[in-house]
Amino acid sequence: MTDMTPNIPEVLAEVTALFERYEKALAEKDVDVLDDTFWNSPLTIRYAMHENGYGFDEIHSHRVRRPKGPGIKEKRLRLEIMTLGRDFATTNLEFKIRDKDLIGRQSQTWVRFPDIGWKVVAAHVSTMDKAPLW
């Protein structure tokens, strides 16, 4: 049976460091680091604010086209990182959108591959309107 122990300290530390590396690369538009974070596969998905990236190539194309400048994150509200065993993790960030009365949400699913290490296989970024739709 596979060990699914949650938040083994050294695994949690690894994923946390990789998440922070990705966040820094987002702010600096470091496309090499952004690309390195994601699994280079046509199966990788990233839903973003104004685009859907189906496959690594589409995700990369969106990154290259995105203008450099201040990111959308004004401040973090809550970060939750959970690891299960030594090879699976999720990250969930809630943040204040810069210059807007909106809350942003970002989630990532991470898998540790034996030959290439930790990679994001799915990601989602969205906003939450303060007024409920239903």
Disulfide bonds with the S-S distance in Angstrom:
none
